[in-house]
Amino acid sequence: MAAGGLDSPQPATRDADAALLAWLQHLAHERRCSPRTLEAYGGAVRTFLAFLEQHQGERPTLASLGGVKAAELRAFLAFRRSGMRPLSPRSLSQSLSAIRTFYRWLDRRMGVANAEVALVRGPRVRPGVPRPVSPDVAQGLIGEAGDDAERDPWENARDAAVLTLLYGCGLRISEALSITRAEAPMPDTLRITGKGGKTRLAPVLPAVAEAVDAYLAELPFPLAPEEPLFRGKRGRPLGARYVQALMAKLRGRLGLPDSATPHALRHSFATHLLSGGADLRTIQELLGHASLSTTQRYAEVDAARLMDAYGKAHPRS
């Protein structure tokens, strides 16, 4: 692929298939997208190009891609929604997102603009219901993370501290890993900067502070106040992928489903507060949700648990 700035059109073949290949190379080498993402994006755009070929009677060129109308893109989405292998609203929305991303790249790199694509809205996707783990499972995950005989004690203490923060404070992985050395030992409340730069206060339970203190007592690396607190084996800042891999390993040991992810601990924080009597507005503030409707999903989880317990315990069920 030719070198150049993102916003400067480059001379290239007028063949849409060659442009697709160049775009996928850009995603792989410049954007560092995962193989799974490349497969999904490439498949969505290839299917779109095949639809255009059948619809227009010839293989698309860059010029014809620039002339695609909103009605044609809507026809493609309708085809994917009701074809031999219909897509769910979520998959359909992801397919449209891939096509839009491709068109943005065509505009920046190939000078092929198409304002019609932005006029097409995807299907409304209802957010999935959170899938938290029970308090016992959360404690089991934290205990298992801190008891690996094959690793150094400081690594066990670190893993237990990270998972305790996710569960005890309801943090996202990125929020937990952004905590600096200056913020430990833990204060009574942490000031967390979440999505969109929005800040919130997160109360720190004694168990959370104790877990971080135990990690600090074992940490073998000196850190400056502004450096991230949690470190990898060689002293570099710990990454989110490590925490995700850790949870995958732990759920394998404990026989837990794939839904037992790091984010499930944040879900558990919210649902357990709700079960304990906390109101939705308070939980919204603690989680840093911009909209109460996002937080209301946890009420659905709690209601589902209530009905499940009723069905199992009632003598007439």
Contacts in CASP RR format, 6 or more apart in sequence:
PFRMAT RR
TARGET T0000
AUTHOR 0000-0000-0000
METHOD contacts of the structure
MODEL  1
MAAGGLDSPQPATRDADAALLAWLQHLAHERRCSPRTLEAYGGAVRTFLA
FLEQHQGERPTLASLGGVKAAELRAFLAFRRSGMRPLSPRSLSQSLSAIR
TFYRWLDRRMGVANAEVALVRGPRVRPGVPRPVSPDVAQGLIGEAGDDAE
RDPWENARDAAVLTLLYGCGLRISEALSITRAEAPMPDTLRITGKGGKTR
LAPVLPAVAEAVDAYLAELPFPLAPEEPLFRGKRGRPLGARYVQALMAKL
RGRLGLPDSATPHALRHSFATHLLSGGADLRTIQELLGHASLSTTQRYAE
VDAARLMDAYGKAHPRS
1 22 0 8 1.000
1 25 0 8 1.000
1 26 0 8 1.000
1 29 0 8 1.000
2 10 0 8 1.000
2 11 0 8 1.000
2 12 0 8 1.000
4 10 0 8 1.000
6 108 0 8 1.000
6 109 0 8 1.000
7 108 0 8 1.000
8 108 0 8 1.000
9 108 0 8 1.000
9 109 0 8 1.000
9 110 0 8 1.000
9 111 0 8 1.000
10 109 0 8 1.000
10 110 0 8 1.000
12 18 0 8 1.000
12 19 0 8 1.000
12 22 0 8 1.000
12 62 0 8 1.000
12 109 0 8 1.000
12 110 0 8 1.000
13 19 0 8 1.000
14 61 0 8 1.000
14 62 0 8 1.000
14 63 0 8 1.000
15 61 0 8 1.000
15 62 0 8 1.000
16 49 0 8 1.000
16 59 0 8 1.000
16 60 0 8 1.000
16 61 0 8 1.000
16 62 0 8 1.000
16 64 0 8 1.000
16 65 0 8 1.000
17 49 0 8 1.000
17 59 0 8 1.000
19 62 0 8 1.000
19 65 0 8 1.000
19 106 0 8 1.000
19 110 0 8 1.000
20 42 0 8 1.000
20 45 0 8 1.000
20 46 0 8 1.000
20 49 0 8 1.000
20 102 0 8 1.000
22 109 0 8 1.000
23 45 0 8 1.000
23 102 0 8 1.000
23 105 0 8 1.000
23 106 0 8 1.000
23 109 0 8 1.000
24 38 0 8 1.000
24 41 0 8 1.000
24 42 0 8 1.000
26 105 0 8 1.000
26 109 0 8 1.000
27 33 0 8 1.000
27 37 0 8 1.000
27 38 0 8 1.000
27 41 0 8 1.000
28 38 0 8 1.000
33 41 0 8 1.000
40 94 0 8 1.000
40 98 0 8 1.000
41 98 0 8 1.000
41 101 0 8 1.000
41 102 0 8 1.000
42 98 0 8 1.000
43 98 0 8 1.000
44 94 0 8 1.000
44 95 0 8 1.000
44 98 0 8 1.000
44 99 0 8 1.000
45 98 0 8 1.000
45 99 0 8 1.000
45 102 0 8 1.000
47 80 0 8 1.000
47 95 0 8 1.000
48 76 0 8 1.000
48 95 0 8 1.000
48 99 0 8 1.000
49 59 0 8 1.000
49 60 0 8 1.000
51 75 0 8 1.000
51 76 0 8 1.000
51 79 0 8 1.000
52 60 0 8 1.000
52 64 0 8 1.000
52 65 0 8 1.000
52 68 0 8 1.000
52 72 0 8 1.000
52 76 0 8 1.000
53 59 0 8 1.000
53 60 0 8 1.000
55 72 0 8 1.000
55 75 0 8 1.000
55 76 0 8 1.000
56 64 0 8 1.000
58 64 0 8 1.000
62 106 0 8 1.000
62 110 0 8 1.000
62 112 0 8 1.000
63 112 0 8 1.000
65 103 0 8 1.000
65 106 0 8 1.000
65 112 0 8 1.000
65 114 0 8 1.000
66 106 0 8 1.000
66 112 0 8 1.000
66 113 0 8 1.000
66 114 0 8 1.000
67 114 0 8 1.000
67 116 0 8 1.000
68 114 0 8 1.000
68 116 0 8 1.000
68 117 0 8 1.000
69 116 0 8 1.000
70 116 0 8 1.000
70 117 0 8 1.000
70 119 0 8 1.000
70 120 0 8 1.000
73 96 0 8 1.000
73 99 0 8 1.000
73 116 0 8 1.000
73 117 0 8 1.000
73 120 0 8 1.000
74 120 0 8 1.000
77 92 0 8 1.000
77 95 0 8 1.000
77 96 0 8 1.000
77 120 0 8 1.000
77 122 0 8 1.000
77 123 0 8 1.000
80 86 0 8 1.000
80 87 0 8 1.000
80 92 0 8 1.000
80 95 0 8 1.000
81 87 0 8 1.000
81 92 0 8 1.000
81 123 0 8 1.000
87 95 0 8 1.000
89 123 0 8 1.000
89 124 0 8 1.000
89 125 0 8 1.000
89 126 0 8 1.000
90 125 0 8 1.000
92 122 0 8 1.000
92 123 0 8 1.000
93 122 0 8 1.000
93 123 0 8 1.000
93 125 0 8 1.000
96 120 0 8 1.000
96 122 0 8 1.000
99 117 0 8 1.000
100 117 0 8 1.000
100 118 0 8 1.000
103 112 0 8 1.000
103 114 0 8 1.000
103 117 0 8 1.000
106 112 0 8 1.000
106 113 0 8 1.000
106 114 0 8 1.000
107 113 0 8 1.000
107 114 0 8 1.000
127 294 0 8 1.000
127 297 0 8 1.000
128 297 0 8 1.000
129 297 0 8 1.000
129 300 0 8 1.000
129 301 0 8 1.000
129 304 0 8 1.000
130 264 0 8 1.000
130 267 0 8 1.000
130 270 0 8 1.000
130 271 0 8 1.000
130 297 0 8 1.000
130 298 0 8 1.000
130 301 0 8 1.000
131 259 0 8 1.000
131 264 0 8 1.000
131 267 0 8 1.000
131 301 0 8 1.000
132 264 0 8 1.000
132 265 0 8 1.000
132 267 0 8 1.000
132 268 0 8 1.000
132 270 0 8 1.000
132 271 0 8 1.000
132 272 0 8 1.000
132 301 0 8 1.000
133 141 0 8 1.000
133 256 0 8 1.000
133 260 0 8 1.000
133 264 0 8 1.000
133 265 0 8 1.000
133 267 0 8 1.000
133 268 0 8 1.000
134 268 0 8 1.000
135 268 0 8 1.000
135 272 0 8 1.000
137 254 0 8 1.000
137 256 0 8 1.000
137 260 0 8 1.000
138 167 0 8 1.000
138 265 0 8 1.000
138 268 0 8 1.000
140 254 0 8 1.000
141 163 0 8 1.000
141 247 0 8 1.000
141 250 0 8 1.000
141 251 0 8 1.000
141 254 0 8 1.000
141 256 0 8 1.000
141 260 0 8 1.000
141 265 0 8 1.000
142 160 0 8 1.000
142 163 0 8 1.000
142 164 0 8 1.000
142 167 0 8 1.000
142 211 0 8 1.000
143 160 0 8 1.000
144 250 0 8 1.000
144 253 0 8 1.000
144 254 0 8 1.000
145 156 0 8 1.000
145 159 0 8 1.000
145 160 0 8 1.000
145 162 0 8 1.000
145 163 0 8 1.000
145 246 0 8 1.000
145 250 0 8 1.000
146 156 0 8 1.000
146 157 0 8 1.000
146 159 0 8 1.000
146 160 0 8 1.000
147 156 0 8 1.000
148 155 0 8 1.000
148 156 0 8 1.000
148 159 0 8 1.000
152 218 0 8 1.000
153 218 0 8 1.000
154 215 0 8 1.000
154 218 0 8 1.000
154 219 0 8 1.000
154 220 0 8 1.000
155 232 0 8 1.000
155 233 0 8 1.000
157 211 0 8 1.000
157 214 0 8 1.000
157 215 0 8 1.000
157 217 0 8 1.000
157 218 0 8 1.000
158 215 0 8 1.000
158 218 0 8 1.000
158 219 0 8 1.000
158 230 0 8 1.000
158 231 0 8 1.000
158 232 0 8 1.000
158 238 0 8 1.000
159 246 0 8 1.000
160 211 0 8 1.000
160 214 0 8 1.000
160 215 0 8 1.000
161 211 0 8 1.000
161 212 0 8 1.000
161 214 0 8 1.000
161 215 0 8 1.000
161 230 0 8 1.000
162 176 0 8 1.000
162 177 0 8 1.000
162 230 0 8 1.000
162 238 0 8 1.000
162 243 0 8 1.000
163 246 0 8 1.000
163 247 0 8 1.000
163 262 0 8 1.000
163 265 0 8 1.000
164 207 0 8 1.000
164 208 0 8 1.000
164 211 0 8 1.000
164 212 0 8 1.000
165 171 0 8 1.000
165 176 0 8 1.000
165 179 0 8 1.000
165 208 0 8 1.000
165 211 0 8 1.000
165 212 0 8 1.000
166 172 0 8 1.000
166 173 0 8 1.000
166 176 0 8 1.000
166 262 0 8 1.000
166 265 0 8 1.000
166 266 0 8 1.000
166 269 0 8 1.000
167 265 0 8 1.000
167 266 0 8 1.000
167 268 0 8 1.000
167 269 0 8 1.000
168 205 0 8 1.000
168 207 0 8 1.000
168 208 0 8 1.000
168 265 0 8 1.000
168 269 0 8 1.000
169 176 0 8 1.000
169 190 0 8 1.000
169 192 0 8 1.000
169 202 0 8 1.000
169 203 0 8 1.000
169 204 0 8 1.000
169 205 0 8 1.000
169 208 0 8 1.000
169 269 0 8 1.000
170 202 0 8 1.000
170 265 0 8 1.000
170 266 0 8 1.000
170 269 0 8 1.000
170 270 0 8 1.000
170 286 0 8 1.000
170 287 0 8 1.000
171 192 0 8 1.000
171 202 0 8 1.000
171 266 0 8 1.000
172 194 0 8 1.000
172 195 0 8 1.000
172 263 0 8 1.000
172 266 0 8 1.000
173 240 0 8 1.000
173 243 0 8 1.000
173 244 0 8 1.000
173 262 0 8 1.000
173 263 0 8 1.000
174 194 0 8 1.000
174 240 0 8 1.000
175 192 0 8 1.000
175 193 0 8 1.000
175 194 0 8 1.000
176 230 0 8 1.000
176 243 0 8 1.000
177 228 0 8 1.000
177 230 0 8 1.000
177 237 0 8 1.000
177 238 0 8 1.000
177 239 0 8 1.000
177 240 0 8 1.000
177 243 0 8 1.000
178 193 0 8 1.000
178 228 0 8 1.000
179 190 0 8 1.000
179 228 0 8 1.000
179 229 0 8 1.000
179 230 0 8 1.000
180 225 0 8 1.000
180 226 0 8 1.000
180 227 0 8 1.000
180 228 0 8 1.000
180 229 0 8 1.000
181 223 0 8 1.000
181 224 0 8 1.000
181 225 0 8 1.000
181 226 0 8 1.000
181 227 0 8 1.000
181 228 0 8 1.000
181 229 0 8 1.000
182 225 0 8 1.000
182 226 0 8 1.000
183 190 0 8 1.000
183 229 0 8 1.000
184 212 0 8 1.000
184 213 0 8 1.000
184 216 0 8 1.000
184 229 0 8 1.000
185 209 0 8 1.000
185 212 0 8 1.000
185 213 0 8 1.000
185 216 0 8 1.000
186 204 0 8 1.000
186 208 0 8 1.000
186 209 0 8 1.000
186 212 0 8 1.000
186 213 0 8 1.000
187 204 0 8 1.000
188 203 0 8 1.000
188 204 0 8 1.000
189 201 0 8 1.000
189 202 0 8 1.000
189 203 0 8 1.000
189 204 0 8 1.000
190 201 0 8 1.000
190 202 0 8 1.000
190 204 0 8 1.000
191 199 0 8 1.000
191 200 0 8 1.000
191 201 0 8 1.000
191 202 0 8 1.000
192 199 0 8 1.000
192 200 0 8 1.000
192 201 0 8 1.000
192 202 0 8 1.000
193 199 0 8 1.000
194 200 0 8 1.000
194 288 0 8 1.000
195 288 0 8 1.000
195 290 0 8 1.000
198 288 0 8 1.000
198 290 0 8 1.000
200 285 0 8 1.000
200 286 0 8 1.000
200 287 0 8 1.000
200 288 0 8 1.000
202 286 0 8 1.000
203 286 0 8 1.000
212 229 0 8 1.000
215 230 0 8 1.000
219 231 0 8 1.000
221 231 0 8 1.000
221 235 0 8 1.000
223 229 0 8 1.000
223 231 0 8 1.000
227 237 0 8 1.000
228 237 0 8 1.000
228 238 0 8 1.000
230 237 0 8 1.000
230 238 0 8 1.000
231 237 0 8 1.000
231 238 0 8 1.000
232 238 0 8 1.000
232 239 0 8 1.000
232 242 0 8 1.000
243 262 0 8 1.000
244 261 0 8 1.000
244 262 0 8 1.000
247 260 0 8 1.000
247 261 0 8 1.000
247 262 0 8 1.000
250 256 0 8 1.000
250 260 0 8 1.000
251 257 0 8 1.000
251 258 0 8 1.000
251 260 0 8 1.000
254 260 0 8 1.000
266 287 0 8 1.000
267 298 0 8 1.000
267 301 0 8 1.000
269 286 0 8 1.000
269 287 0 8 1.000
270 283 0 8 1.000
270 286 0 8 1.000
270 287 0 8 1.000
270 295 0 8 1.000
270 298 0 8 1.000
271 298 0 8 1.000
271 301 0 8 1.000
271 302 0 8 1.000
271 305 0 8 1.000
273 282 0 8 1.000
273 283 0 8 1.000
273 286 0 8 1.000
274 280 0 8 1.000
274 283 0 8 1.000
274 298 0 8 1.000
274 299 0 8 1.000
274 301 0 8 1.000
274 302 0 8 1.000
275 302 0 8 1.000
275 305 0 8 1.000
280 292 0 8 1.000
280 295 0 8 1.000
280 296 0 8 1.000
280 298 0 8 1.000
280 299 0 8 1.000
281 292 0 8 1.000
283 295 0 8 1.000
283 298 0 8 1.000
284 292 0 8 1.000
284 294 0 8 1.000
284 295 0 8 1.000
287 295 0 8 1.000
289 295 0 8 1.000
310 317 0 8 1.000
311 317 0 8 1.000
END
